[in-house]
């Protein structure tokens, strides 16, 4: 039997930092996932989608810097 993984919760500031690094430095989702020891690149892609489309992570006045 495999040990159960607990879900990590990441702060909005942490997500914002990673999304901004993706935008500003053009680092791929997989490389960011490795750099920050995230479980998968899809998580970073979802945060990016939220940031650019859903606009959940960044206050309105800070978007599209």
Secondary structure, 3 states (H helix, E strand, C coil): CCCCCCCCCCCHHHHHHHHHHHHHHCCCHHHHHHHCCCCCHHHHHHHHHHHHHHCCCCCHHHCCC
